[in-house]
Amino acid sequence: MVPVVGRRTALKIPVVASAAAVLTLTQTPRALAAPVRWSPQRAHTWYRAQQWLVGANYIPSNAVNQFEMFQAETFDPSLIQSELRLARLIGINTVRVFLHDQLWTQDRVGFLRRLDQFLGIADRNRIKPLLVLFDSCWDPLPARAGSSPRNAASTTRAGRRAREPSGWVTGATPW
């Protein structure tokens, strides 16, 4: 026989169950993920084991900008390998690499595969990359996929467009 539940009791059940679920979900991960603070001795030991960082911004010599570094048509793992090997030989142990958001938008799977290849090459050469995520601030009207224009009047020698305020800066476009 099924017990009969009054209207008020029936209305309270979802509220009580929801509150219990929220408390469980909000408290459990915190307890499991509670960080263990390192002792000062452990922190000093870790710090002493780190190398002094010596680095540079990196774009392969065959690329005019970060588009060409990671696009399928121009990505060159063998060139990256040889350049990072030479960088390591002269003492560089970190490189900063700019990742444009359009690379992700245009070819998500291919971009991630090529980025993973780059990270593997850097790791084999004991170089720690610093990835600048979705760096699109230099070009208010970025190019589409494909090789970048050379010697265009509006670009610098590095292939970056001359800085012109975008519409949201000048108020030409609404927020």
N, C-alpha and C positions, 0 to 999 in steps of 0.2 A: 504494500500500500504506500502510495506517495504522500508524504506529509503536506498538509495545506499550509501555505505561507501567506501571512497577511500582506496587504498592499504596501504598508510602510516598510515592512521588513524586505519585501521584494525590491523596493526602490533603493534601499540602502546597500544591497549586495553589490551592484556594479561600482558604487562609490568606494566601498571598503576594499573591493578587489583591486580597483585602479590604484588606490593609495598604497596598498601593499606592494603592487607591482612597481610603482614609481620608487618607493623606498628601497626595494630590493635592487632595482637596476641602478639607482644612483649611488648606493652605498657599496655594493659589491666590487665594481671596477676600481673604485678609489682604494679600497682595502687591498686588493690584489696588486695594484700598480703603485702602491706607496713607495716613493723613492727612499733608498737607504742612503743617508748622508755619509759621504766619505770622511774619514778622519783626516786631520791636517797632514799626518804622515803619509797616508795613501795618496792624497792629492799632490803632495810634493814629489813623491816617487813617480807618479804618472807624468808630471810636468817635466821632471829631469830626463825622462825617457824620450821626450818629443824632440824632433830636430828643429833647428831654427828654420823658419820658412823663407825660402828664396824663390821668387816667382816672377811671372810675367803674364800679360794678356796673351792669349793664343788664338790665332787663326792660321791654318796651313798656308804655305807659300803659294799654293795654286788658287786660293779663294780670295775674293775681294771683300767679303763680309761673312757674317754668320749664316746667311742663307746658303751661300755656296759651300760652306763647310759641311753642312748636313743634308743637302739635297741629294737625291739619288744620282743625278747626272754628274755631280761634281765631287761627291764624297770619295776620298782616296785613302783607305786605311794604310796602305804601304807607305805613302808619303807621311802620314801622321806618325806611324811607327818610327820612321827614320828621323823625323824632326824631334819627337819626344826623346828618342835615344840620345841624340846630340844634346838636347837641353839637359838631360840628366848628367851627361858627361861633363858639362860645364858648371854643374852644381845646382841647377834648378830642380826644385822638388815640389813645386805647386804651379798650376796654371789656371788663369781665370778664363772661362769660356762663356760667351753670350749665347743664349738660346732664344730665338725670336718666336713669338706666339704663333705666327703664320706657319712656321714649320710644323707645329703640332696640328693646326687647323687643316692644312693641305694634305698631310700624309701621316696620320697619327701612328699607324703601325710601323711604317718604314722609318719614320723619325726616331721612334723608340728603339728600333733595332740598330740603327746607325749610332745613336747615343750610347747604347749598351756596348757596341763595338769600340767606340772611343774610350769608354770607361775601362774596358778590358785592356786596351793598349796602354792607357795611362797607368793602370795597376801593374802591368808587366814591367813597366819602366820605373816603378816606385815613385810615381808623380801623383800628388793629390790634386784633383781638379776642384775648383770652386765654380759651381754652375750658377750663372746669373739667369734666373728663370724669367722667361717671357719678356725679354728686353726689346720693347718696341717703341720706346720713348724718343728715339733719335729720328724717326721717320713718320711724320703724320700721315703720309700716303704711301704705305709700303708697296713694293713690287709684288707681282704674283710669282708663282714658282717659275723656275728657269734661271738661266744665268743673268747676272746683274749687268746693267749697262756700263761700259767702260768710257771714261773721259766725257761723261755727260756734263753739261754746263752747271747743273744744279747739284753735283756730287763732289765730295772731297776726293783726294787721291786714294783714301781708304775705302771709297765706295759708299760712304755715308752721305746722305743728302744734306745740303746746306740747311741750317736750322731756320725754319720759318714757323711762326706760331700757328698752332692748329686752331681749328674753328672754336673749340671750347675755351681756348685761352682768350681769343679776341671777342668772344661773345657772338660769333656768327652762327653757332648752332646751340640749340637749347640743351640743358642738362638732361 
